[in-house]
Protein backbone atom coordinates (compact mmCIF):
# COMPACT_ATOMS: atom_id res chain seq x y z
CA UNK A 1 0.00 0.00 0.00
CA UNK A 2 1.29 3.52 -0.84
CA UNK A 3 2.07 4.77 2.67
CA UNK A 4 4.67 7.54 3.13
CA UNK A 5 7.23 8.35 5.83
CA UNK A 6 5.93 10.76 8.48
CA UNK A 7 7.88 13.81 9.84
CA UNK A 8 8.95 13.49 13.49
CA UNK A 9 6.75 16.24 14.99
CA UNK A 10 3.15 15.40 15.96
CA UNK A 11 3.53 11.95 14.50
CA UNK A 12 0.14 10.56 15.44
CA UNK A 13 -1.67 13.54 13.85
CA UNK A 14 0.30 13.12 10.63
CA UNK A 15 -0.67 9.45 10.60
CA UNK A 16 -4.31 10.41 11.16
CA UNK A 17 -4.17 12.91 8.30
CA UNK A 18 -2.57 10.47 5.89
CA UNK A 19 -5.06 7.68 6.57
CA UNK A 20 -7.97 10.15 6.39
CA UNK A 21 -6.75 11.33 2.99
CA UNK A 22 -6.49 7.74 1.74
CA UNK A 23 -10.05 7.01 2.87
CA UNK A 24 -11.31 10.28 1.41
CA UNK A 25 -9.65 9.60 -1.95
CA UNK A 26 -10.97 6.05 -2.12
CA UNK A 27 -7.52 4.44 -1.85
CA UNK A 28 -8.53 2.73 1.39
CA UNK A 29 -12.03 1.39 0.83
CA UNK A 30 -14.62 0.23 3.39
CA UNK A 31 -13.63 -3.22 4.63
CA UNK A 32 -9.94 -2.84 3.71
CA UNK A 33 -7.68 -4.39 6.34
CA UNK A 34 -4.71 -2.26 7.40
CA UNK A 35 -1.28 -3.91 7.55
CA UNK A 36 -0.22 -5.42 10.87
CA UNK A 37 0.85 -2.86 13.46
CA UNK A 38 4.61 -3.44 13.22
CA UNK A 39 4.53 -3.50 9.42
CA UNK A 40 2.43 -0.33 9.19
CA UNK A 41 4.58 1.52 11.75
CA UNK A 42 7.69 0.65 9.72
CA UNK A 43 6.08 1.85 6.48
CA UNK A 44 5.08 5.12 8.06
CA UNK A 45 8.37 5.55 9.91
CA UNK A 46 6.69 6.06 13.30
CA UNK A 47 6.78 4.31 16.65
CA UNK A 48 4.09 1.79 17.46
CA UNK A 49 2.72 3.95 20.33
CA UNK A 50 2.28 6.86 17.88
CA UNK A 51 0.53 4.55 15.46
CA UNK A 52 -1.76 3.25 18.23
CA UNK A 53 -2.69 6.82 19.16
CA UNK A 54 -3.58 7.57 15.54
CA UNK A 55 -5.65 4.41 15.19
CA UNK A 56 -7.46 5.26 18.42
CA UNK A 57 -8.34 8.73 17.08
CA UNK A 58 -9.55 7.32 13.76
CA UNK A 59 -11.56 4.63 15.53
CA UNK A 60 -13.23 7.18 17.79
CA UNK A 61 -14.05 9.22 14.68
CA UNK A 62 -15.77 6.20 13.15
CA UNK A 63 -13.32 5.75 10.27
CA UNK A 64 -11.60 2.57 11.50
CA UNK A 65 -12.82 -0.42 13.45
CA UNK A 66 -10.90 -3.14 15.29
CA UNK A 67 -12.05 -6.76 14.99
CA UNK A 68 -10.72 -9.03 17.71
CA UNK A 69 -8.25 -11.53 16.30
CA UNK A 70 -8.53 -10.09 12.78
CA UNK A 71 -6.99 -6.62 12.81
CA UNK A 72 -7.93 -3.04 12.01
CA UNK A 73 -10.28 -2.31 9.11
CA UNK A 74 -11.67 0.72 7.33
CA UNK A 75 -15.20 1.17 8.67
CA UNK A 76 -18.25 1.04 6.44
CA UNK A 77 -18.70 4.79 6.46
CA UNK A 78 -21.42 4.51 3.78
CA UNK A 79 -23.62 2.14 5.76
CA UNK A 80 -26.30 4.70 6.62
CA UNK A 81 -26.39 6.65 3.35
CA UNK A 82 -29.99 5.50 2.77
CA UNK A 83 -32.52 4.63 5.45
CA UNK A 84 -34.01 1.10 5.42
CA UNK A 85 -37.44 2.60 4.70
CA UNK A 86 -36.13 4.37 1.59
CA UNK A 87 -34.31 1.23 0.41
CA UNK A 88 -37.58 -0.71 0.69
CA UNK A 89 -39.32 1.97 -1.38
CA UNK A 90 -36.64 1.64 -4.06
CA UNK A 91 -37.19 -2.12 -4.13
CA UNK A 92 -40.96 -1.96 -4.46
CA UNK A 93 -41.38 0.68 -7.18
CA UNK A 94 -40.17 0.18 -10.74
CA UNK A 95 -39.85 3.89 -11.44
CA UNK A 96 -36.96 3.99 -8.95
CA UNK A 97 -35.00 1.74 -11.32
CA UNK A 98 -35.17 4.20 -14.18
CA UNK A 99 -34.65 7.23 -11.96
CA UNK A 100 -31.53 5.49 -10.68
CA UNK A 101 -30.23 4.88 -14.21
CA UNK A 102 -31.07 8.44 -15.24
CA UNK A 103 -29.17 9.74 -12.21
CA UNK A 104 -26.18 7.54 -13.06
CA UNK A 105 -26.33 8.74 -16.67
CA UNK A 106 -25.99 12.36 -15.60
CA UNK A 107 -23.32 11.79 -12.94
CA UNK A 108 -21.22 9.29 -14.87
CA UNK A 109 -21.32 11.43 -17.99
CA UNK A 110 -19.86 14.30 -15.96
CA UNK A 111 -17.35 11.94 -14.30
CA UNK A 112 -16.13 10.61 -17.65
CA UNK A 113 -15.75 14.15 -19.00
CA UNK A 114 -13.76 15.18 -15.91
CA UNK A 115 -11.65 12.03 -15.98
CA UNK A 116 -10.66 12.63 -19.59
CA UNK A 117 -9.31 16.01 -18.54
CA UNK A 118 -7.94 15.30 -15.06
CA UNK A 119 -7.03 11.62 -14.80
CA UNK A 120 -3.38 10.80 -14.27
CA UNK A 121 -1.67 8.11 -16.32
CA UNK A 122 -1.89 5.84 -13.27
CA UNK A 123 -5.67 6.42 -13.17
CA UNK A 124 -5.94 5.40 -16.81
CA UNK A 125 -3.78 2.34 -16.20
CA UNK A 126 -6.17 1.22 -13.45
CA UNK A 127 -9.18 1.60 -15.77
CA UNK A 128 -7.30 -0.22 -18.54
CA UNK A 129 -6.39 -3.16 -16.27
CA UNK A 130 -9.99 -3.53 -15.13
CA UNK A 131 -11.13 -3.56 -18.75
CA UNK A 132 -8.58 -6.29 -19.53
CA UNK A 133 -10.11 -8.37 -16.74
CA UNK A 134 -13.52 -7.72 -18.30
CA UNK A 135 -12.30 -9.07 -21.62
CA UNK A 136 -10.95 -12.22 -19.92
CA UNK A 137 -14.22 -12.74 -18.05
CA UNK A 138 -16.19 -12.16 -21.27
CA UNK A 139 -14.60 -15.21 -22.91
CA UNK A 140 -15.56 -17.54 -20.06
CA UNK A 141 -18.88 -19.37 -19.94
CA UNK A 142 -21.47 -18.77 -17.21
CA UNK A 143 -19.48 -15.89 -15.79
CA UNK A 144 -22.19 -13.26 -15.37
CA UNK A 145 -21.38 -12.73 -11.68
CA UNK A 146 -17.76 -11.79 -12.38
CA UNK A 147 -18.68 -9.66 -15.38
CA UNK A 148 -21.22 -7.82 -13.25
CA UNK A 149 -18.68 -7.18 -10.50
CA UNK A 150 -16.02 -5.96 -12.94
CA UNK A 151 -18.60 -3.71 -14.60
CA UNK A 152 -19.09 -1.92 -11.26
CA UNK A 153 -15.31 -1.67 -10.73
CA UNK A 154 -14.87 -0.16 -14.19
CA UNK A 155 -17.40 2.59 -13.60
CA UNK A 156 -16.15 3.36 -10.09
CA UNK A 157 -12.59 3.60 -11.37
CA UNK A 158 -13.71 6.33 -13.79
CA UNK A 159 -15.39 8.20 -10.97
CA UNK A 160 -12.20 7.86 -8.92
CA UNK A 161 -10.25 9.23 -11.88
CA UNK A 162 -12.48 12.32 -11.93
CA UNK A 163 -10.95 13.27 -8.55
CA UNK A 164 -14.16 14.53 -6.97
CA UNK A 165 -14.37 12.91 -3.54
CA UNK A 166 -18.03 13.81 -2.92
CA UNK A 167 -19.03 12.22 -6.21
CA UNK A 168 -16.89 9.17 -5.42
CA UNK A 169 -18.43 8.37 -2.04
CA UNK A 170 -21.97 9.17 -3.16
CA UNK A 171 -21.70 6.85 -6.16
CA UNK A 172 -19.98 4.11 -4.17
CA UNK A 173 -23.01 4.12 -1.89
CA UNK A 174 -25.29 3.88 -4.91
CA UNK A 175 -23.31 0.93 -6.26
CA UNK A 176 -23.56 -0.83 -2.91
CA UNK A 177 -27.35 -0.75 -3.26
CA UNK A 178 -27.04 -2.08 -6.81
CA UNK A 179 -24.81 -4.96 -5.66
CA UNK A 180 -27.49 -5.89 -3.12
CA UNK A 181 -30.07 -6.11 -5.93
CA UNK A 182 -32.06 -3.13 -4.69
CA UNK A 183 -32.64 -1.62 -8.14
CA UNK A 184 -32.34 -4.56 -10.54
CA UNK A 185 -30.44 -7.80 -11.07
CA UNK A 186 -27.39 -6.50 -12.88
CA UNK A 187 -26.19 -10.02 -13.68
CA UNK A 188 -29.24 -10.51 -15.89
CA UNK A 189 -27.76 -7.98 -18.33
CA UNK A 190 -24.84 -10.33 -18.98
CA UNK A 191 -26.84 -13.52 -19.59
CA UNK A 192 -27.86 -12.58 -23.14
CA UNK A 193 -24.86 -13.15 -25.42
CA UNK A 194 -25.64 -10.22 -27.72
CA UNK A 195 -25.98 -7.90 -24.72
CA UNK A 196 -22.65 -9.08 -23.34
CA UNK A 197 -20.89 -8.19 -26.57
CA UNK A 198 -22.54 -4.79 -26.86
CA UNK A 199 -21.72 -3.95 -23.24
CA UNK A 200 -18.08 -4.91 -23.70
CA UNK A 201 -17.79 -2.79 -26.85
CA UNK A 202 -19.40 0.16 -25.05
CA UNK A 203 -16.92 -0.11 -22.19
CA UNK A 204 -14.07 -0.29 -24.67
CA UNK A 205 -15.30 2.87 -26.40
CA UNK A 206 -15.42 4.72 -23.08
CA UNK A 207 -11.86 3.58 -22.33
CA UNK A 208 -10.53 4.62 -25.75
CA UNK A 209 -12.08 8.07 -25.42
CA UNK A 210 -10.55 8.50 -21.97
CA UNK A 211 -7.11 7.45 -23.20
CA UNK A 212 -7.45 9.90 -26.09
CA UNK A 213 -8.34 12.64 -23.58
CA UNK A 214 -11.50 13.42 -25.57
CA UNK A 215 -13.73 14.86 -22.86
CA UNK A 216 -16.85 15.34 -25.01
CA UNK A 217 -16.66 11.86 -26.55
CA UNK A 218 -16.04 10.32 -23.13
CA UNK A 219 -19.20 11.91 -21.78
CA UNK A 220 -21.29 10.89 -24.78
CA UNK A 221 -20.04 7.28 -24.68
CA UNK A 222 -20.83 7.01 -20.96
CA UNK A 223 -24.33 8.44 -21.50
CA UNK A 224 -24.95 6.14 -24.48
CA UNK A 225 -23.96 3.15 -22.37
CA UNK A 226 -26.48 4.03 -19.64
CA UNK A 227 -29.17 4.69 -22.26
CA UNK A 228 -28.62 1.16 -23.57
CA UNK A 229 -28.97 -0.30 -20.07
CA UNK A 230 -32.22 1.61 -19.54
CA UNK A 231 -33.64 0.43 -22.87
CA UNK A 232 -32.59 -3.17 -22.21
CA UNK A 233 -34.23 -3.21 -18.79
CA UNK A 234 -37.43 -1.77 -20.20
CA UNK A 235 -37.49 -4.49 -22.87
CA UNK A 236 -36.80 -7.16 -20.24
CA UNK A 237 -39.66 -5.91 -18.05
CA UNK A 238 -42.06 -5.88 -21.00
CA UNK A 239 -40.98 -9.39 -22.01
CA UNK A 240 -41.48 -10.61 -18.44
CA UNK A 241 -45.00 -9.18 -18.39
CA UNK A 242 -45.81 -10.82 -21.72
CA UNK A 243 -44.54 -14.14 -20.40
CA UNK A 244 -46.67 -13.77 -17.28
CA UNK A 245 -49.80 -13.26 -19.37
CA UNK A 246 -48.86 -16.11 -21.70
CA UNK A 247 -48.47 -18.46 -18.73
CA UNK A 248 -51.93 -17.51 -17.48
CA UNK A 249 -53.44 -18.18 -20.91
CA UNK A 250 -51.66 -21.53 -20.99
CA UNK A 251 -53.04 -22.46 -17.57
CA UNK A 252 -56.58 -21.70 -18.76
CA UNK A 253 -56.08 -23.79 -21.92
CA UNK A 254 -54.86 -26.72 -19.84
CA UNK A 255 -57.77 -26.42 -17.42
CA UNK A 256 -60.29 -26.30 -20.29
CA UNK A 257 -58.69 -29.30 -21.97
CA UNK A 258 -58.75 -31.34 -18.78
CA UNK A 259 -62.38 -30.46 -18.09
CA UNK A 260 -63.62 -31.38 -21.58
Protein Blocks (a to p, Z undefined) as FASTA:
>chain_A
ZZddddfbhkllmmmmmmmmmmmnomagghiacddfklmmmmnopafklmmmmmmmmmmn
opaccdehkbccdddfklmmpcfklmmmmmmpmklmmmmmmmmmmmmmmmmmmmmmmpcf
klmmmmmmmmmmmmmmmmpghilmmmmmmmmmmmmmmmmmnopaklmmmmmmmmmmmmno
mmbcfklmmmpmmlmmmmmmmmmmmmmmmmnopaklmmmmmmmmmmmmmmmmmmmmmmmm
mmmmmmmmmmmmmmmmmmZZ
